[in-house]
């Protein structure tokens, strides 16, 4: 018995190698891609509003934002493209009370452009700051601010829709 040599089990080694490689490929394709798309969804607000022109959306956004205590700054305006910044002085003060690193994140940069049959609105998501500054106060403030901005963006669309119905 001492003179016998053990031969490696090559089929087992090959199958195990294929299993490990398949697992790594699965992790890369599904888990990594899912995490990247989740982070992208959280970092960027993307909206598409059908049958609305960018100019209509832009002017209605200025009206509704000012009624809700927001300021709209024009960075670049063209016929079908608007790059603006949207912020609330009230929320800047609230953010300053939570953490001094939060106020710059309350300024939301929005890009409004033509899709052909509608308007796209893309901007940085204020809900992202809850990742950067930990704490219950920053979480609740970020969620509240995100929901308010989201409500304003959607309210602009529904306001335009109601105006078109009246005409």
N, C-alpha and C positions, 0 to 999 in steps of 0.2 A: 504494500500500500504506500510505502514511503517513496517508491520510485515513480509513481504516477504523477504526471504533470497535468494541471488543469488548463483546458483550452478556453479562451474567452468565448462567451456566448454572443457571437456577432449579430444574429437577428435581434436579440434583445437590445443591444447597444444601438443598432440602427433605428429600431422602432422608438426607443426612448429619445434619440436625437431628433427624429421627425416630430415627435410630440412636443418637445421643448421649443423647436423652431415654430411649429404651428401655434403654440400658445403665445409666443412673443409677437408673431404676426397679428394674431387676433387682438392682443392688447394694443398694439400700435394702431391698427385700423379702426377699431371700435372705441376703445376707451380714450385714447389720445385725441382722436377726432371729435368725440363727444365733449371732452373737456374744453377743447379749443372753441367749439361752437358755443358752449355754455358761457365761457368767459366773454366771447364776442357779443353775445346777446345781452350780457349784463353791462358791458362797457359802452355799448352804442344803442341809442334809441332809434329805431327805424320805423317809420310810418308811411303808408301809401294811402292816399285819399283819391278815390275815383271821381271823375267828372268835375274836377275843380282846377282852375288855373292857378299857377304859382302867384301871380299878381293879386288875385282875389284872396288867396290864403294869407299872403303877406300882410295886406292892409287890414284884414279882419283880425289877424294875430296881434297886430299893433293895438287895435281897439280893445280887444278882450284882455290882453296882457296889462294894458294901462288901467283897466277897470279893476283888475285883481292885484294891483300894487306892484306890478313888474315893470321894469324899464327895458326897452328894446333899443339896442345900439346897432346901427348899420355899419357893416365892415365893407361889404361889396354888394352893389346892386346892379343887375343887368336886366334885360327884358324878361328872361325866363329863369334867372338864377339870383338867389338872395342868400348872402352869408351874413348872419346876424348873431348878436349876443343877447341873451335874455337873463335877467337877474332880478332879484327882489332884495331891496335894502333891508327889509324886515328880517328875511332869512339870513342875510349876511351877519346881522347883529346876533341872531340866535346861534349861528354857527361859531361866531367869535366867542360866545360865552361857553360853548362846549369845548372847543379846541382852537388855538390860533392858526393851526394848519388847515382848517376847513374852509374859511371864507373864499379862497381862490376857486374852490371846487363848486361853489354855488353859482358861478357864472357858467351858463350853458351856451355853447356855440352851436347854432343850428344852420344847416344848409337846406334851403328850399329850392327845389328844381322841378322842371317839367318832365313827366314820364311819357308824354304823348297823349294818353287818355286820362291823365290825372296829375297829381302832384306828390312828390316824395319829400319827406321831412326826415333828415338824419342829423343826429346830434349826440354829444357826449351825455352819458347817463349820470345824473346826480346820485343815483343809488350806489354807484361804485365807491363812494367815499367811505361807506361802512366797512369796506375791506381794508382801506388804508388807515383808518383810525378806529381802533377797537373801543367798544363800550356801549352800554345800553342807550345812553343819551344820544350818541352819534348815530346809532342804528335807527332809533325812532325818528330822529330829525331827518335823516336821509330818506327814510321810507315816506315820511309825511311830505317832504319836498318833491320827491319823485312823483308821488301820486297827484300832487297839485299841478306840477308841470304837465304830466300826462293828461290830466283832466282839462287843462287849458288847451293843449294841442288838439284833443278830440272835440272840445267845445267849439273851437274855431270851425271845424269841418261841419258839425251839426248845425251851427248857426248859419253857415253858408247854404247848407241844404234847405233849411227852413226859409231863408230868403228867396231861394230859387223856386220853392213851392208856392210862395205868395205871389210871385210874378207870373 
